[in-house]
Amino acid sequence: MTEEEVVSEVVIYHNPACGTSRNTLSLLREKGVEPRVVEYLKAGWTEAQLTSLAARAGVPLRAFLRTRGGAAEALGLTAPDVSEATLAAAMVRDPILVERPVVEGPRGVAVCRPPEKALDLL
């Protein structure tokens, strides 16, 4: 893959059970973009991948933590003193802890809530 192809590729880290994730994928397709779809609950994450995505988004990894549903709080991950390394390890162990959908595009990375945030990445 050439550098130009990498830069122009759009990737959605997708959970098909999530309405916001489905809506984001539909919106991208409506705009004529056929993203590479990564079902992250099946594929999983690596710590390097998560920290790289957060760095490209310009946010701490904590911004990728899914706080709805209670699992993160029950695991003590919402406390302000939890390290990025601890968060990354937990997200790798249990991919459902990552907020969705994460979209990676030529203009950066974002958790796309609301789905329209994905348009800023094209």
C-alpha positions as CSV (number, residue, x, y, z in Angstrom):
1,M,0.0,0.0,0.0
2,T,1.4,3.4,-0.9
3,E,1.6,6.3,1.5
4,E,-1.2,8.1,-0.5
5,E,-3.5,5.1,-0.1
6,V,-2.8,4.9,3.6
7,V,-3.5,8.6,4.1
8,S,-6.8,8.4,2.1
9,E,-8.2,5.3,3.6
10,V,-11.1,5.6,6.0
11,V,-11.4,2.9,8.7
12,I,-14.3,2.5,11.1
13,Y,-13.8,0.5,14.2
14,H,-17.3,-0.8,14.3
15,N,-19.7,-2.6,16.7
16,P,-22.7,-3.8,14.6
17,A,-24.8,-4.1,17.7
18,C,-24.5,-0.3,18.4
19,G,-27.0,2.1,16.7
20,T,-24.5,5.0,16.7
21,S,-21.9,2.8,15.0
22,R,-24.4,1.6,12.4
23,N,-25.6,5.2,11.8
24,T,-22.0,6.4,11.3
25,L,-21.2,3.6,8.8
26,S,-24.4,4.4,6.9
27,L,-23.5,8.1,6.9
28,L,-20.1,7.4,5.5
29,R,-21.6,5.2,2.8
30,E,-24.2,7.9,2.0
31,K,-21.3,10.3,1.4
32,G,-19.8,7.9,-1.1
33,V,-17.1,6.5,1.2
34,E,-16.7,2.8,1.6
35,P,-14.6,2.5,4.7
36,R,-12.6,-0.5,5.8
37,V,-14.8,-2.0,8.6
38,V,-13.0,-3.5,11.6
39,E,-15.3,-5.3,14.0
40,Y,-13.2,-4.6,17.0
41,L,-15.0,-6.9,19.3
42,K,-13.9,-9.8,17.1
43,A,-10.5,-8.4,16.0
44,G,-9.5,-6.9,19.4
45,W,-7.1,-4.1,20.0
46,T,-3.4,-3.8,20.8
47,E,-2.0,-1.2,23.3
48,A,0.1,0.3,20.5
49,Q,-3.0,0.7,18.2
50,L,-5.1,2.3,20.9
51,T,-2.4,4.8,22.0
52,S,-1.6,5.6,18.4
53,L,-5.3,6.3,17.6
54,A,-5.7,8.5,20.7
55,A,-2.5,10.4,19.8
56,R,-3.8,11.0,16.3
57,A,-7.1,12.2,17.8
58,G,-5.1,14.6,20.0
59,V,-6.8,13.2,23.1
60,P,-5.8,11.2,26.1
61,L,-6.7,7.5,25.9
62,R,-9.3,8.2,28.6
63,A,-11.4,9.9,25.9
64,F,-11.8,6.5,24.2
65,L,-13.1,4.8,27.4
66,R,-16.8,3.8,27.2
67,T,-18.3,4.9,30.5
68,R,-21.9,4.1,29.7
69,G,-23.0,0.6,30.7
70,G,-21.1,0.6,34.0
71,A,-18.3,-1.9,33.2
72,A,-15.6,0.8,33.3
73,E,-16.8,2.2,36.6
74,A,-17.2,-1.3,38.1
75,L,-13.5,-2.0,37.2
76,G,-12.4,1.3,38.8
77,L,-11.3,2.7,35.4
78,T,-13.2,6.0,35.7
79,A,-11.1,7.2,38.7
80,P,-9.0,10.2,37.7
81,D,-5.7,8.6,38.9
82,V,-6.0,5.6,36.6
83,S,-2.9,5.5,34.3
84,E,-3.1,5.4,30.5
85,A,-1.2,2.1,30.7
86,T,-3.9,0.6,33.0
87,L,-6.6,1.9,30.7
88,A,-4.9,0.5,27.6
89,A,-4.4,-2.9,29.2
90,A,-8.1,-3.1,30.3
91,M,-9.3,-2.1,26.8
92,V,-7.1,-4.8,25.2
93,R,-8.5,-7.4,27.7
94,D,-12.1,-6.3,27.2
95,P,-12.6,-4.4,23.9
96,I,-16.2,-3.4,24.9
97,L,-14.6,-0.8,27.1
98,V,-13.7,1.2,24.0
99,E,-16.3,3.9,23.0
100,R,-17.7,3.4,19.6
101,P,-17.4,4.0,16.8
102,V,-13.8,5.2,16.3
103,V,-13.2,6.5,12.8
104,E,-9.8,7.0,11.3
105,G,-9.6,9.2,8.1
106,P,-7.2,11.4,6.2
107,R,-7.9,14.3,8.6
108,G,-7.5,12.4,11.8
109,V,-9.2,10.2,14.3
110,A,-12.3,10.6,16.5
111,V,-14.9,8.8,18.5
112,C,-17.8,9.7,16.3
113,R,-20.6,10.6,18.7
114,P,-22.6,12.0,17.1
115,P,-22.1,10.2,13.7
116,E,-21.6,13.6,11.9
117,K,-18.2,13.9,13.5
118,A,-17.0,11.4,11.0
119,L,-17.5,13.9,8.2
120,D,-14.7,16.1,9.7
121,L,-12.3,13.3,9.1
122,L,-12.8,13.0,5.4
